[in-house]
Amino acid sequence: MRSASTEQPSSERPVRHTPPTEVAPTTPLAALSRVPWADMQDSTGSAAAIPLLLNSIAWGDADTARAALEDLRKRICQYGFVTEQATAAVVPFLWELARLPHVTCRARIIQLLRAIADARQWESTATAYPKLLNRRENPVVWERKARQAVRARRDDLDRLLAEEDTEIARATTELARALAD
């Protein structure tokens, strides 16, 4: 049998140690679960595997991250085409990964962002074949939304341009040029 505490409640507030407001304790890719991936399509069908690929890029060793990024590229922007509706949803996570110092393939991620920013193949095709715009699943809209998603985070360029890694700085310069158009 336990006895009740005889201590009187203190009128003093407990000291709570909180991190400074500038440092937000966040987990990389925390918002992944908020995206309905299973309801979206990538070039293979359901985009349900995308969170696993993004996590492999974030936490995998160099070979694992590179392979996951290559698989992701095929699913969202293959041969310079924005392949499906999931591309725009992936873009904010690519920006997040590009900024994380522990991610091993950051320059390649930035190059993928540039490829998405440059993608205009469906728009070009629709110019020659306007009936493409009448389809229920409109790839021109996917392409535009993906480009807009890349442009929406262009404020992150300054931080990436300041990187000491020359490969990252070079890729970021190319992305900045693509976004300047």
Secondary structure by P-SEA (a helix, b strand, c coil): ccccccccccccccbbbbccccccccccccccccccccccccccccccaaaaaaaaaacccaaaaaaaaaaaaaaccccccccccccccaaaaaaaaaaccccccaaaaaaaaaaaaaccaaaaaaaaccccccccccaaaaaaaaaaaaaaaccaaaaaaacccaaaaaaaaaaaaaaac
